[in-house]
Amino acid sequence: IGVATQTVTNVFDGTTSINHNATVDGDFSVGGGNFTVAHLTGNAETAGNLIVGGDLTVNGSTTTIDVNTLTVEDALIRLASGNNAGDAVDIGFVGSYNDGTNDQLAGLIRDATTDDFYLFSQYIDADVTDNVIDITASSFQAADLNVNKNKTANQTITLTGDVAGTVTI
């Protein structure tokens, strides 16, 4: 007994509607490969723009956005939304750069162990997917911050020992 094979080729001009569930056993391609779904992995890929008219929910452990410009309308970006059960991860942002010799990180974080904020540079860590910046690492360096004004509220400054010179606040 042989295997029956049927090939159907249709050319449609206009709109095609499917008003029932559709199952495709194999790769699914639309528009000459401009939109494909691989049957083995379930991965979907589009060669053009994708416009989502409603909310977009992404479930997974990694979201990669490989773009030159990222525009976000929201004025506040919430980080570490799952960190409310226990303060387990550092919160902030880091950027990668190379000093000509090493791949390094610079950023601003709130350290989970000290509750302090750190502006840093020259940090070398091959894998920050653990969401921890080791502030005790030898490569961790506090970075300079250039500001026009430093404003504090109700602070007391105590000077002890041999103090000479002028203090202007």
Salt bridges, closest charged atoms under 4 A:
ASP27 OD1 - HIS39 ND1 2.85
ASP87 OD2 - ARG110 NH2 2.68
ASP115 OD1 - ARG110 NH2 2.09
